[in-house]
Amino acid sequence: MSDVFADLVGQDEAVVELRRAAAAAAAVLRAGAAALVAAGPVSGDEPASTPGGVDPSTGMTHAWIFTGPPGSGRSVAARAFAAALQCVHGTGCGECPGCHTTMGGTHADVRMVVPEGLSIGVGEMRALVLRAASTPSGGRWQVVIIEDADRLTEAAGNALLKAIEEPPPRTVFLLCAPSTHPDDISVTIRSRCRVVPLRQPPAIAVAEVLVRRDGIAPDVAQWAAAAAQGHVGRARRLARDPEARKRREAVLAVPRRLTGVGAAFDAASALIEAAEAEAEASVTESDTTERAALETALGAGGTGRGTAGAMRGAAGQLKELEKRQKSRATRAQRDALDRALVDLAGFYRDALTMALRAPVAPVHTDTAALAGAGAQKWDAEGSLRRLEAVLACRAAIEANVKPRIAVEAMMLALWKG
């Protein structure tokens, strides 16, 4: 097995910084252990302590923010850094138990917060901060990874801020967000964290990973990497999932379908329904499993005394589960729709670069001819207006405009030009 940073594609500068920080963190632990040994046995009046807080000047600090565009590997970087912190060698070797369990998601001292719904609430954050204040069971670090930290509610952000302002001596917070803009992460949290900026990995690096790690044919990997616009997960999905390729083809057929107002509304409905179907397929199995597990835990199917009464009292818990599942389905639908919009934006980007005769390769090589015809018909200004309409739709949905309304407005803008 290669080291834990092997899957962080095209981020050489970030890897160097994280390796240096992991080495500094290991040095802090060694220094603390040596100090405890030199001090001798701890008397009953003196509480045993762990090594003191980390010194930012050594390359290590207690709070980090990983920023970058979708697909740049924010959560991959955070998990790899967490593994390096738990590595017995302090390097992220990829071989020791600390690395294995962290990368596998089973390390007792590494907690992942992955929002299933549209936001991360204050209750979840308070419980997490409380648990993170405990002493590491493995003797190294408590690590808290918050994916999509831009979804923290204001109250949840305040709860996290307090923990970051007064951190436990052996706890490290790793936050992932698109940027350090106040809309994504609060200024006060940002001011107390070290920022690791990630970039969109080049298509050639993504293709190399698909060939090396997933065994995908080089020509397919190169096509998928370009079509995914540097998004590693999306590239893997396109290369391996025929259904994902069919959905992409349907999205890229949209420009040909926009022949009038009615066609624009039909195209909007088709796009929304496809996103809903994809989302439903992705969550149905997990929803069923979760509900069955909860019902079993609450006594469903039992024949013992009091079983019926226990199930009647479980209605509230089942309702809460349904609420969480509905929120997760909404998030899955918006994510599916956003992937479609990114593909559509790539098409109009190709038309724009062709209209400008820019010396850059197209994103969608299989629709380059259609994009070229569009470039001749719309010219650069028309292509740019259409690209801006797609980007405006993404921004509107992110601002909680109903997806159907936002997509219908976009389709009309694309038709009018």
C-alpha positions in Angstrom: 0.0 0.0 0.0 1.3 3.5 -0.8 1.3 6.3 1.7 -1.9 8.1 2.8 -1.3 11.1 0.5 -1.2 9.0 -2.7 -4.9 9.7 -3.6 -4.5 13.5 -3.2 -4.3 14.2 -6.9 -2.3 17.2 -8.3 -1.8 18.8 -4.9 2.0 18.6 -4.5 2.4 21.9 -2.5 -0.4 21.0 -0.1 1.1 17.5 0.5 4.5 19.0 1.4 2.8 21.3 3.9 0.8 18.5 5.5 3.8 16.2 5.7 5.8 18.9 7.5 2.9 19.5 9.9 2.5 15.7 10.6 6.2 15.5 11.4 6.0 18.5 13.7 2.9 16.9 15.5 4.9 13.7 16.0 7.8 15.8 17.5 5.3 17.4 19.9 4.2 14.0 21.1 7.8 12.8 21.5 8.8 15.9 23.4 5.8 15.6 25.7 6.5 12.0 26.4 10.1 12.7 27.2 9.0 15.5 29.6 6.7 13.2 31.4 9.4 10.6 31.8 11.9 13.2 33.1 9.4 14.5 35.6 9.0 11.0 37.2 5.9 9.5 38.7 2.9 11.8 39.1 1.9 12.3 42.7 -1.7 12.0 43.8 -2.0 15.8 44.1 -0.7 16.5 40.6 -3.0 15.6 37.7 -1.4 13.6 34.9 -1.4 15.7 31.7 -0.9 15.2 28.1 1.7 17.2 26.1 0.8 20.9 25.9 -0.8 22.7 23.0 0.9 22.6 19.7 3.2 25.5 18.6 2.1 27.0 15.2 5.7 27.9 14.5 6.6 24.2 14.2 4.3 23.8 11.2 1.5 22.2 13.3 -1.6 23.9 14.7 -4.9 22.8 16.1 -7.3 24.0 13.4 -7.1 23.8 9.6 -9.4 24.7 6.7 -9.0 22.9 3.4 -10.5 24.9 0.5 -10.8 24.3 -3.2 -13.3 23.7 -6.0 -15.5 20.6 -6.0 -13.4 17.6 -6.9 -10.1 19.1 -5.7 -10.0 16.6 -2.8 -10.8 18.6 0.3 -12.1 15.7 2.3 -9.4 13.4 0.8 -6.7 15.8 2.1 -8.4 16.1 5.5 -8.6 12.3 5.9 -5.0 11.7 4.7 -3.8 14.4 7.2 -5.8 12.8 10.0 -4.1 9.4 9.1 -0.7 11.0 9.2 -1.4 12.5 12.6 -2.4 9.0 13.9 0.6 7.3 12.1 3.0 5.7 14.6 5.9 7.0 12.4 4.4 10.5 12.0 4.7 10.2 8.2 1.4 8.7 7.0 3.1 5.5 6.0 -0.1 3.8 5.0 1.0 0.6 6.6 0.6 1.0 10.4 -2.7 0.4 12.3 -3.2 4.2 12.7 -3.1 4.8 9.0 -5.2 1.7 8.2 -8.0 2.4 10.6 -8.2 6.2 9.8 -8.3 5.6 6.1 -10.9 2.9 6.7 -13.1 5.1 8.8 -12.8 3.0 12.0 -10.2 4.9 14.1 -11.6 5.5 17.6 -10.1 9.0 17.8 -11.1 10.3 14.3 -14.6 11.6 13.9 -16.1 12.5 10.5 -19.0 14.9 10.2 -20.6 14.4 6.8 -23.9 16.4 6.5 -26.7 14.3 5.2 -29.1 17.2 4.9 -28.8 20.8 3.9 -27.1 22.0 7.1 -25.2 20.9 10.2 -27.2 21.8 13.3 -26.0 23.1 16.7 -27.1 20.0 18.5 -24.9 17.7 16.4 -22.0 20.2 16.8 -22.2 20.5 20.5 -22.2 16.7 21.0 -19.2 16.5 18.7 -17.3 19.2 20.5 -18.0 17.5 23.8 -16.7 14.1 22.7 -13.7 15.7 21.0 -12.6 17.2 24.4 -11.8 13.7 25.7 -8.3 12.2 25.9 -7.3 10.3 22.8 -7.7 6.6 23.5 -4.7 5.7 21.3 -2.4 8.2 22.9 -1.9 10.5 19.9 -4.6 13.0 18.7 -8.4 13.5 18.7 -9.2 14.5 15.2 -12.5 16.0 14.1 -13.1 16.3 10.3 -16.0 18.4 9.2 -16.9 18.0 5.5 -18.8 20.8 3.9 -18.2 23.2 6.9 -20.0 25.8 4.8 -23.2 24.1 5.8 -22.8 24.9 9.5 -25.7 26.9 10.8 -24.9 30.1 12.7 -25.4 28.5 16.0 -23.4 25.4 15.1 -20.6 27.7 13.9 -20.6 29.5 17.2 -20.4 26.2 19.1 -17.4 25.2 16.9 -15.8 28.6 17.4 -15.7 28.2 21.1 -13.9 24.9 20.8 -11.4 26.3 18.4 -10.8 29.4 20.6 -10.1 27.2 23.7 -9.0 23.9 22.2 -8.2 20.8 24.2 -4.4 20.1 24.2 -4.6 17.0 22.0 -7.5 17.8 19.6 -7.2 18.9 16.0 -10.1 20.3 13.9 -10.0 19.8 10.1 -12.7 21.8 8.2 -13.5 21.5 4.5 -15.1 24.4 2.6 -15.2 25.7 -0.9 -13.4 28.9 0.1 -12.7 31.3 3.0 -15.3 33.7 1.8 -17.7 34.8 4.7 -20.5 33.1 2.9 -18.7 29.8 3.2 -16.9 30.1 6.6 -17.2 32.7 9.3 -14.5 35.3 9.6 -13.9 34.5 13.2 -13.4 30.8 12.5 -11.2 31.5 9.5 -8.9 33.8 11.6 -8.2 30.9 14.0 -7.3 28.3 11.4 -4.5 27.6 9.0 -5.7 27.5 5.4 -4.6 24.8 2.9 -5.7 25.9 -0.6 -6.3 23.1 -3.1 -6.6 23.5 -6.8 -8.5 21.8 -9.5 -6.3 18.8 -10.5 -5.2 18.6 -14.1 -7.0 16.1 -16.2 -3.8 14.2 -16.9 -3.2 13.6 -13.2 -6.8 12.4 -12.7 -6.5 10.1 -15.7 -3.3 8.6 -14.2 -5.0 7.9 -10.9 -7.9 6.1 -12.7 -5.5 3.9 -14.6 -3.2 3.1 -11.7 -5.8 2.7 -8.9 -9.0 1.6 -10.7 -7.5 -0.3 -13.6 -9.4 1.8 -16.2 -8.2 1.7 -19.8 -6.0 4.8 -20.6 -8.2 6.1 -23.4 -11.4 5.9 -21.2 -9.6 7.4 -18.3 -8.4 10.4 -20.4 -11.9 11.0 -21.7 -13.6 10.7 -18.3 -11.0 13.0 -16.6 -11.6 15.7 -19.2 -15.4 15.3 -19.1 -15.4 15.5 -15.3 -13.4 18.8 -15.4 -10.8 17.6 -12.9 -13.4 16.1 -10.4 -11.8 12.7 -9.4 -15.0 11.1 -8.1 -17.1 12.2 -11.1 -14.4 10.9 -13.5 -14.4 7.5 -11.8 -18.2 7.4 -12.0 -18.3 8.3 -15.7 -15.6 5.7 -16.5 -17.3 2.9 -14.6 -21.0 3.5 -14.6 -23.0 3.3 -17.9 -26.0 5.0 -16.3 -23.9 8.0 -15.4 -22.8 8.2 -19.0 -26.4 8.0 -20.2 -27.4 10.9 -17.8 -24.5 13.0 -19.1 -25.5 12.4 -22.7 -29.1 13.5 -21.9 -27.9 16.7 -20.3 -25.6 17.5 -23.3 -28.5 17.0 -25.6 -30.4 19.9 -24.0 -29.0 22.6 -26.3 -30.5 20.8 -29.3 -33.9 20.5 -27.7 -34.4 24.2 -27.0 -36.6 25.0 -30.0 -39.3 27.1 -28.3 -40.9 28.0 -25.0 -42.7 24.7 -24.6 -39.5 22.8 -25.4 -37.7 24.8 -22.8 -40.2 23.9 -20.1 -40.1 20.2 -21.2 -36.3 20.2 -21.0 -36.5 21.7 -17.5 -39.0 19.0 -16.4 -36.8 16.3 -17.8 -33.7 17.6 -16.0 -35.5 17.8 -12.7 -37.1 14.4 -13.0 -33.7 12.8 -13.9 -32.1 14.4 -10.8 -35.0 13.1 -8.6 -34.7 9.6 -10.0 -30.9 9.6 -9.5 -31.3 10.8 -6.0 -34.0 8.3 -5.1 -31.9 5.5 -6.5 -28.9 6.6 -4.3 -30.8 6.8 -1.0 -33.5 4.1 -1.3 -31.3 1.2 -0.1 -29.8 3.1 2.8 -33.2 4.5 3.9 -34.7 1.0 4.0 -31.7 -0.4 5.9 -31.8 2.4 8.4 -35.5 2.0 9.1 -35.3 -1.7 9.4 -32.4 -1.4 11.9 -34.2 1.1 14.0 -37.4 -0.9 14.1 -35.5 -4.0 15.1 -33.7 -2.0 17.9 -37.1 -0.8 19.1 -38.6 -4.3 19.3 -40.3 -4.7 15.9 -41.2 -8.4 15.3 -40.8 -9.3 18.9 -43.3 -11.3 20.8 -42.2 -10.6 24.4 -44.2 -8.8 26.9 -44.6 -5.1 26.3 -43.4 -5.2 22.7 -46.5 -3.6 21.3 -46.3 -0.8 23.8 -42.6 -0.2 23.0 -43.4 0.1 19.3 -46.2 2.6 20.0 -43.8 4.7 21.9 -41.3 4.5 19.0 -43.4 6.7 16.7 -41.4 9.8 17.6 -38.1 8.2 16.8 -39.4 6.8 13.5 -40.7 10.3 12.6 -37.3 11.8 13.3 -35.6 9.2 11.1 -38.0 10.0 8.3 -37.3 13.7 8.7 -33.5 13.1 8.4 -34.0 10.8 5.4 -36.1 13.4 3.6 -33.4 16.0 4.2 -30.8 13.7 2.9 -32.9 13.0 -0.2 -33.2 16.7 -0.9 -29.5 17.1 -0.6 -28.9 14.1 -2.9 -31.3 15.6 -5.5 -29.6 19.0 -5.4 -26.2 17.3 -5.8 -27.4 15.3 -8.8 -28.8 18.4 -10.4 -25.6 20.3 -9.8 -23.6 17.6 -11.5 -25.9 18.0 -14.5 -25.5 21.8 -14.5 -21.7 21.5 -14.4 -21.8 19.3 -17.5 -24.0 21.8 -19.2 -21.7 24.7 -18.2 -18.9 22.7 -19.7 -20.7 22.6 -23.1 -21.2 26.3 -23.2 -17.7 26.9 -22.1 -16.5 24.8 -25.1 -18.7 27.0 -27.4 -17.3 30.1 -25.9 -13.6 29.0 -26.3 -14.4 28.0 -29.9 -16.0 31.3 -30.7 -13.0 33.1 -29.3 -10.6 30.6 -31.1 -8.9 30.1 -27.8 -6.1 27.5 -27.9 -7.5 25.2 -25.3 -8.9 21.7 -25.4 -12.7 21.1 -25.1 -14.1 19.7 -22.0 -16.6 17.5 -23.8 -14.7 16.0 -26.8 -17.7 13.9 -27.8 -19.9 17.0 -28.3 -17.2 19.3 -29.8 -18.9 19.4 -33.2 -22.2 20.5 -31.6 -20.4 23.1 -29.5 -18.6 24.4 -32.7 -21.9 24.7 -34.5 -23.3 26.6 -31.5 -20.3 28.9 -31.5 -20.9 29.9 -35.1 -24.6 30.5 -34.4 -24.3 32.4 -31.2 -20.8 34.0 -31.4 -18.8 34.7 -28.3 -21.3 37.0 -26.7 -24.2 34.7 -27.0 -22.2 31.7 -25.7 -21.1 33.8 -22.7 -24.7 34.7 -21.9 -25.7 31.1 -22.0 -22.8 30.1 -19.8 -23.7 32.8 -17.3 -27.3 31.6 -17.3 -26.2 28.1 -16.2 -23.9 29.5 -13.5 -26.7 31.8 -12.3 -29.0 28.7 -12.0 -26.4 27.0 -9.8 -26.1 30.1 -7.6 -29.9 30.4 -7.3 -30.3 26.8 -6.2 -27.4 27.2 -3.6 -29.4 30.2 -2.3 -32.4 27.9 -1.7 -34.5 29.0 -4.8 -36.8 26.0 -5.6 -34.8 23.9 -8.2 -37.7 23.7 -10.7 -38.1 27.5 -10.8 -34.4 28.1 -11.2 -34.0 25.5 -13.9 -37.1 26.7 -15.9 -35.7 30.3 -15.8 -32.3 28.9 -17.0 -33.9 27.0 -19.9 -35.8 30.1 -21.0 -32.5 32.1 -20.8 -30.7 29.5 -22.9 -33.4 29.5 -25.5 -33.6 33.3 -25.8 -29.8 33.6 -25.7 
